């Protein structure tokens, strides 16, 4: 077997986009990077756009231990998928910005990696540092907990980190996964979390997956949000680059089809991203693994698992770009990449 294995689940050559395809592209632009502008029409200047009196804006850091539903919550509050989700812990590795703009406010959500104890690799330490670094400058903190389970050591650690912040800025308990909590134990369970941080400013029971009380949470956020300008164009929903989004969507597919330690030992490096003359977006990416033994697990028998990963990723990528995607995936062994500064910086995790 060669050092690298290639998968190219490419679509057939397609002609230039027709009217329907163009409409999809314009819809995507309007929902993500900006308003679609026809040739010769000057783009609107959002910097000078008049805002209503009392316009509110600010940064909301979403903090919690792994697997409490932070990314699902941010996606639901923004109304668009800006962060990948998976039932596996430690899915989020970097801070992800989700932007919600409404006529009277702009809320910038900062989704952070889960804070966990005794991080085993430099990557994990960077993840924890990234989450902690989001705390000082946030206007509001959402302390997300899994109320279906008792508080863990990580919850206590996070509460200690937030005590100083709670004296200056509001910290809101988000009691997530309320739909999984038995009513007879609800009061005692909620109080057990309140005791971790008596200085909390508010507490909202939610179910991010079902959308329970998210409108209520939105209303309470507006009460604490300071008056301020619009920091991003109204149509922008995230500050991630296309390379970053493609990398994360591929990793999300990989998480779906791999198990045990393999997902945590993998990373995605997007090396090429371009829209070609035929309207097809070409994306080439390498899947990094740490050991030779992990490579056949990713590839699968006769390449079947890699095909599954590629197909699932390509479907998400096509939804993202609003058109056809030609995806090249390769598997490459990078020993101990999680502990090497140069490798982490290459992936965008290090500084």
N, C-alpha and C positions, 0 to 999 in steps of 0.2 A: 504494500500500500504506500502511496506517495506521502510525503510529509504533510501535505494539505489535501483535503478532500473538497471538491467543488460541487455545488448544487446550483443549477440555473433554471428554476421553475418559471420560464419566461413566457409571456403571452405572444401570440402571433403578431406579426407586423401590422400596424393599424394606420389608417389614413389620418390626415389632420383632423382635429376635433370638429364634430359637427355642431349644430346649434344646441342640441341637448347637452353634449359634453361641455360646451362653452358655458352653458347655464350652470352646470355643476361646479365648474371652476370658479365662476363668479360667486356662487353661493358659498363655496369654501373660503374664498378670499374675504367675503363679507363677515364670515364667522370667526376668522382667525387673524390673519396678518394685516388686514385693512380693507377699506372699501374698494370694490372693483371700479376702476376708472376707465372709461372708453378713451380712445385716442383723441388727443386734442382738448380733452376736458381737464382743467387743473384740479388737482386733488384738494380736498378741504383741509384747512390748517386747523388742526385740533388744538394747537397751543392758544389760538386766539378765540376759540369758540366760547360764547357767553355761557356761563354756568349760573344756575339758579342761586338766589341768596341762601346762605346757610348750607351750601354744598359740603358734604362730608366725604372724607377719604382717609385712608390709613392702611397700615400693614398689620396683618393678623398672623401670628406665628402659630402653627398647629403642632403641638408637642405631645408626645406620649411614648410608651414603650412599643416594641414591635407588635404588629398584628392586632392592633385595637381598632383599625378601620379609618386611619387618618386620611389616606389617599382616596378612599371611597367617599368620605365626607367632603373632601375638597372638590372632587369631581361633581358631586351632587349640588354643592353650594354654588359652584361656578356655572353649572348647567352644561358643561362640556367635559370631555375626557382630556385632562391635562396631565394626569399621572397614571402610570400603569398600576394594576391591582393584581393580587394573587393571594391565595390562602396561605402561602408560605411566608414565614416571618422574614424580616429584613429585606423586603422587596425594594423599598425606596433606599437608594444609596446616596443621592445628592439632594440638595434643596430644590424643590420644584415650585415655580410661581404660577398661581392661577388667578386670573384677573376678572372680577365681576364689575361691570360698569352699568349703572342705571342712571336715569335722568338726574337724580338727586344725590348720587353717591358713587364712589369707586372704592371697592374693597380688594386689596391685594393679599391673597392668602399665600403663606409660605409653608408648603408641605415639607416636613423634615423627616430624615431617617429616624427609626425607632431608637430610643436611648436604652442601651442594654449594658449589663455589668460584665466586667472582665472580657473586653473585646479581644479575641485571639489573634487577629491580624492587624497590620497597619491600616488596611482598608476599613476595618470595623472601627478602629480608633478615629479615623478621619470622619466616618459617618457620625459617630457620637459628637465629635468636635463641631461638625456642621450643624447638628441640631442645637447644641448649646449656644453656638454663635448667633443663632436667630433670636435668642431671647432678649438681649439688652435693647435692641433698637425697635422692637415691636410695639405698636400702639396698644394692641390687645393680644393676650395669650389665650388660645383654646387648649386647655389641658384635657386631652381625650383619654378616657379610660374605658376598659371593657367591664361594664357593670354586671355582666353575667357571671363574672368570676370575682373572688375576693381580691383585695389589693395584694400586689406582689412587691418584692424588694425593689424592682425597677420603679414602680409607682412611688414608693417612699423616697427613692433617690431623686426623682423628678420634682416631687413636692419640696424637697430641701433646696433644689436649684431655683425654685420659683418664689421662695418666701421673700427674698429681698425685692424681687420684681413686683410682687403683689402689693408692696407698700407704695409703689409709685404708679403702677398701671394696672388696669383690671385684668384679672385672671378668671376665666369662665370655665367651670367644669362642664365638659360634654360627656354625659353619662351614656355612652354608646352601647348598642346591642341590647337595648331595653326589652326588645321583643323576645329575647332569650332568658329573661329574668323572671323567676317565679314570684308571683305577687306576695306570697306569704313571707318572703325573705327580702322584699324590695326595700322596705324602710331601713332595716338594719344594714343592708349592703350599701345603700347610698350614704348613710351616716358614717360608715367605715371609711369611705373615700373623703367625705367632708373633713373628718378628723385629721387627715394627712395635711390639709392646707386650710386651716380655719380662716385665713385672710382672703379666701376666694370672694369674688365680687358677685358671681351669679352661678347658677347651675341649671342645666337644661337636659332632661332625658331625651335621647334620640335613638333612632335606628336609621343609620345612613343608607343601608341597603333598601329599606322600605320607604324612605323619605319622611319618616315620622318626626314631627316637630322641627323640621328644618326651616319652615317659614317662621316659626317662633324664634328659633335661634337667629335668623336673619334680622328680625325685628329688634332683638336684644343687642345684637352687634351694633346696629345703627344708634342705639341709645348711648353706647360708649365711644363710638367713633368720633374723633375730633373733626372740626371744620378744616377743610383743606382743598387743594387744587386737584386737577385730574393729572395723574402721573403718566398715564399711558393713553394711546389712542383708544377711543371708545369701542372699536371693533376687535382690539387685541385681547386674546384670552390667556396668553402665556409669553414669557420672554425666552423660551427655549429655541435653539436653532434647529433647522431641519435635520442636521446631523444628529443632534441629541435626541430628538423625537424618534427618528428612525432607529437609533440604537436601542432606545427603551422599548419600542414596540416589538423589535426582534427578541429582546430579552424576555419580554412578557410571554411571547409564544414559547420560548425555550423553557421558562418556568412551568408552563402548562404541561409539557411532555417529558420532563425529567424529574427525578425524585432523589431523596436522601441528600447526600453532600454535593452531588453534581451541580445543582443550580447555584450554590454559593461559590463554587470554584470556577464559575464561568464569567466571562465579560464579553462585551460586544464592541468592536472597533469598526466604525463605518469609515471606509477609505475613499469611497467615491459616491457622489450624489449629483446627478445632472439630468436635466430634461433634454431629451434628444429631439432631432428635427421631426421625427414621426409622432411626437406628442407623448411618447413613453418615457417615464422617469426611470433611469438606470441607477440602481443602488448596489454597491459591492460592500460586503462586510465580512469580517473575520470573527469567528467565535473562538475565544481563548479558553483553553482548559489548562489545568496545572500538571496533569499526569497523562502519560500515554494510555493508561488503562481507561481513562475517561473519554478518550476520543471515540472508540467504537460504540460507547454508550450513546453519545450524541448522534453518531451517524446511523446506528441501528443496522439490522440485517438488510443487506442489499440497499442501504441508504434510505430505508423507509422512514425512520424517525426524523432524519434531517429533512426529508420531503414534507413530513407533517409540520415540522417547525416552520419551514420555508413557506408552505401554503398558508398557514395561519397568519404568519407575519405579513405576507404579501397582501392578504385580504384587508388587514388593518391599515397597512400602508396605502393601499388604493383608496380606502375611505378617507385617509388623511390628505392625500394629494388631489383627490377628486378625479382620478384617471388611472390608466394602466401603469403597472410597475413591473420592471424586469429586475429580479432579485438574484444576486449571486452570493451564496453563502459558502464560506470556507471554515474548516476547523483547524486550529493551529495550537500546538502545545507551547505554553509559556510557563515554565516551571517557577513556582513561588511568586507569581505576579502580584498576589495580594499583599506581599511584604516588601515590594521593591518600589522605591519612590519614582524612578524613571518610568516604570510601567504604569503606575497609578496616574502620573502626570499625563502620559500619552493618552490615557482613557478619559482625562478630564476630572479625575478624582483628587489629585494632589495639587499643591500650590508651588 
